[in-house]
Amino acid sequence: QLQLVESGGDFVQSGGSLRLSCAAPGFTLGDYAISWFRQAEGRAPEGVSCITTTGGTENYADSAKGRFTISRDNAKNTVYLQMNSLKPVDTGVYYCAAVAPVRGRSRCQLYYGDMHYWGVGTLVTVSS
C-alpha cells in the first residue's frame, strides 16, 4: 500500500510563500499521478492541483491558477507544491494523494472521492 508523507506546512502572513513536499519512502512515486488537496476545518477536501506521472501535464483548481505550481522530481521521489501570494482562505491541512493505477496507468484526479492513497497532511496557516 502506497504511503505518502507531506512536509513544508507552516504559519505565514498573507502574501507569503511556502513549498510543500510529498514523498513516498520505499515506493516509486513516479508510478503515480499525484494530487494535492486541502481541507479547511469543517469542509470537504478540495482538489488543488495534480500532476501526471512524467510531469507532462498539470491541472489546477481555479483558486490555485496563477499562484500555485505543482512539479515533481522522480529522481528524488518527490512532488512539490509551490504556493505564492498566499491568502487567509488558503489556510487548511494540505494532503497529497494518489489513485491506484488501472491497467498500469495512474490518472490525474481532483475529486477527493476518487483517491485511494492519502498522506497524513501538513498544516498551512495564512494570517491576514
C-alpha positions in Angstrom: 0.0 0.0 0.0 1.4 3.3 -1.1 2.4 5.6 1.8 2.6 9.3 1.3 4.3 11.8 3.6 3.8 15.6 3.3 6.0 18.3 4.7 6.5 22.0 4.5 3.4 23.4 6.1 3.9 26.4 8.3 2.4 29.7 9.6 2.9 32.5 7.1 1.5 36.0 6.6 -0.8 36.9 3.7 1.2 37.4 0.6 3.9 34.9 1.7 5.1 31.7 0.0 5.5 28.1 1.0 6.7 25.0 -0.7 5.1 21.7 0.2 6.7 18.3 -0.5 5.2 14.9 -0.9 7.4 11.9 -0.6 6.8 8.1 -0.6 9.7 6.4 1.2 10.1 2.8 -0.1 7.9 3.3 -3.1 8.4 4.6 -6.6 6.4 7.8 -6.7 7.0 8.1 -10.4 4.4 5.3 -10.9 1.6 7.5 -9.7 -0.1 10.7 -10.7 -0.1 12.8 -7.6 -2.7 15.3 -6.4 -2.7 17.9 -3.8 -5.9 18.6 -1.7 -6.6 21.0 1.1 -9.2 20.8 3.8 -10.4 23.7 5.8 -12.0 23.0 9.1 -15.5 21.7 8.7 -15.3 21.3 5.0 -14.7 18.5 2.5 -11.3 18.2 0.9 -10.8 20.5 -2.1 -8.6 19.4 -5.0 -5.9 22.0 -5.6 -3.6 20.5 -8.3 -2.4 17.3 -9.8 0.5 16.2 -12.0 0.8 13.2 -14.2 3.5 10.5 -13.7 6.1 12.1 -16.0 5.1 15.7 -15.1 4.0 16.4 -18.6 0.5 17.6 -17.6 -0.6 19.7 -14.6 -4.1 20.6 -13.6 -5.1 23.3 -11.2 -8.3 24.4 -9.4 -9.3 27.9 -10.3 -8.4 29.0 -6.8 -4.8 27.9 -7.5 -4.2 29.1 -11.0 -1.5 31.7 -11.3 -0.4 31.3 -7.7 0.5 27.6 -7.2 2.8 25.5 -9.2 3.0 21.7 -8.9 6.1 19.9 -10.0 7.9 16.6 -9.5 11.4 15.2 -9.4 11.1 11.5 -9.9 14.8 11.0 -9.3 14.2 12.4 -5.8 10.9 10.6 -5.5 9.2 13.8 -4.5 6.3 16.0 -5.7 6.2 19.7 -4.8 3.6 22.4 -4.5 4.9 25.9 -4.6 2.4 28.3 -3.2 2.9 32.0 -3.7 0.7 35.0 -2.9 -0.9 33.1 -0.1 -4.3 34.3 1.3 -6.1 33.5 4.5 -8.5 31.4 2.5 -5.6 29.1 1.6 -5.5 28.0 5.3 -6.0 24.3 5.9 -4.5 20.9 6.0 -2.8 20.0 2.8 -2.7 16.4 1.7 -1.1 14.7 -1.2 -3.0 11.7 -2.7 -2.9 9.2 -5.5 -5.2 6.9 -7.4 -4.3 3.3 -7.7 -3.1 2.5 -11.3 -5.6 0.8 -13.6 -4.0 -1.2 -16.4 -0.7 0.3 -15.5 -2.0 3.9 -15.7 -2.4 6.3 -12.7 -4.8 9.1 -13.6 -4.6 12.8 -12.5 -7.7 13.5 -10.4 -9.0 16.4 -8.4 -12.1 14.8 -6.8 -11.3 13.5 -3.3 -13.7 10.6 -3.7 -11.6 9.1 -6.4 -8.4 8.9 -4.4 -7.1 5.7 -2.9 -4.0 6.7 -1.1 -3.6 9.7 1.3 -0.8 11.2 3.4 -1.4 12.4 6.9 -1.3 16.1 5.9 0.6 19.2 6.7 -0.9 22.3 8.2 -0.8 25.6 6.4 -1.9 28.7 8.2 -2.1 32.1 6.5 -2.7 35.1 8.7 -4.3 38.3 7.5 
